[in-house]
Amino acid sequence: MWLRYEEAVKDPYATLGVAKNASAEEIKKAYRKLAKKLHPDVNPGDKKAEERFKDVSGAFEVIGDPKKRALYDEFGEVALSHGFDEEKAKKFREYQRAASAAGGGGGFGGFEGFSGRGFDPSEFGDLGSMFGDLFTQRQGARRRAAQRAAGDDIEAAIEVDLRDAVLGAEREITLQRPEVCPECKGSGAKPGTKPQRCPQCGGSGEVKVAGGLMRATCPRCQGSGEIKEPCPRCGGEGTVLETARLRVKIPPGVETGSRVRLAGQGSPGERGAETGDLYLRITVRPHPTVRVDGRDLSLDLPITVAEALEGAEVTAPTFEGPVKLKIPPGSQSGRRLRLRGRGLPALRSGSTGAPRGDLYVVLQIVLPPDSPKARAAVDELQKLYPPDVRQNVRL
């Protein structure tokens, strides 16, 4: 098997907007400019920009590589097909030239009439198997064109509180998403009209590419062989944008950057094919008092001087509710006390077995409000300190 052509390849020069004789530096410059403009991080949720970014990246992968560019310039898009064999392609070119010189026209016909004219087909290898492979691939292209395309996945952004990330939550979201066009019922054709034979491919669903070397899916009718008068409501797309309100479940353990999949809530497929999925891109809002470090959380807890010196049992808040916490005698500000398993759970921890994070309570000694009595008490307390409490601080 010498090539497997799966879909029509877009002209990489046109995709990058450069001339065919452009220098390597011009190609690189054009790619960088387009990639920066179309990058998904710059255009979140923009499907068209995402597709264009893929096209631009694919184009640069071809003509940004000197060897691939040379093959494309010589053989066209067939050189980009999986399994392309440069040597066999060159042999086939030689065969076409030899057949033409011998009076065979260089087509895909048989070898009759060539004997005695200095032309020996056996010199060009097993061309029969080569043509058989082309035929098989062409039939596969027809089958793929007839298949119904599944709906696209869509993405929506949602902000949640840290409490929701720890405990999970249910939220209502509103978003714009494609729905089946009520006018044409998803067919894309104007109601009451009949499809016509595609003038570009003559109804075959295929067009010649690479100088007639092989065939590809017709870009005008997408392999259907038919052209429809577009529906005035959806412009032939078969879908229209509608506002949808959904109740969604936020699983415990989400973090900023997490993506939650809602199966079957994306774009509808063609002619009843499978619907795409909706992905929620999560952003966790910063909490006013709780800090996040991976799956661990930390919280500053105020305590009195007496509680720090003598020790005490105090109440500390957690997202599941208040808990009792013992403060050891002689605790200083900044001491961390761990509440095991009170942090963020791991997303899908049931399958990963990852442990839940911890909550660290950071003790902070607070002074009483300023008053004569407080100052007198501080004067007495000051007498208990060593002469220099900072004597061991060194850099």
Summary of the structure (lengths in Angstrom):
residues: 395
radius of gyration: 34.8
end to end distance: 71.5
largest distance: 123.6
contacts: 1064
relative contact order: 0.10
helix: 31%
strand: 23%
